[in-house]
Each structure stands twice: as C-alpha cells, then as structure tokens.
Amino acid sequence: MLLDHPSDGPTAIRTQFGAIFVSLELSRSNWLITSLSPGKGEKMSRHSLTAGDVAGLMKL
C-alpha cells in the first residue's frame, strides 16, 4: 500500500536477510565476482577470474 503522506508511526527495518547477494563485474580481460551471505560474519567473498572462464565461474 502506498501512502501519499508520511507515516507518524515507527518503521520496522529488517536486519536479518535470508538472501545471498552476488555482484559480477565483467570486463574484456577480467571478471570480478563478490558475494555476501548470511552467517559469514558480514565478510564479503571476492574472486577474480580471467574473462570467459565460465567453468571457473561455475566452480565458485
């Protein structure tokens, strides 16, 4: 439901997500893959592959 006016009540913010966040930065020479998953202490995983290495991407 959309409101046309601001709400005066408190807003709940979810701090626990049941999701895995993944980013892919694809260039012609390198691929950078990062991921953040719940329960990992908020530490981001970071992997670099040669561009076009689909087999390496699937192993991650």
N, C-alpha and C positions, 0 to 999 in steps of 0.2 A: 504494500500500500504506500503510495507516495503522498507526502504532506506538502501543502502549499505554504506552510508556516513552520517555524522552528518549534521543536517539542521542548516543554519545560521539564519533562521527566528525565530520569537518569538513562543513559545509554549503555547497554552491555557490550563489552568488547571481548571477543573470543581470543584467548591467549594460547589455547591448545588446538592445533590443527591436525587432522588426520590425513595429511596430504604430503606428497613429496614434490618439491619444487626443483625443476631442471631448467637450465639455460644452455643453449647451443650458440656459439659464436663461430660462424662458418666463413672462412676466407679461402682464397685460392691456394694458399700454402699450408695453413694450419687450421685445425678445429679445436676450439676450447670448450670443454663441457664442464659445467658446475652443477652440483646438486646439494640440496639441503633436505634432510629427512628428520622426522620427529624421533626423539630419543638419542640423538647423536651429540648431545650437548651443544646444540646450535653451531657446530663446526661444519663449514662448507667443504665438500669434496671438490677437488679441482683436477681435471685431467686434460692433457694436451695430446692430440693425435695429428699425424700427417693428413692433409686434406685427401679425401677419397677413401680413407681407411674404414670402410663400412664394417668389416669383420672386427676390427679393434673396437669400434663403437658398440657393437652388439655384445662384446665381452664385458663391457662396463656394466 
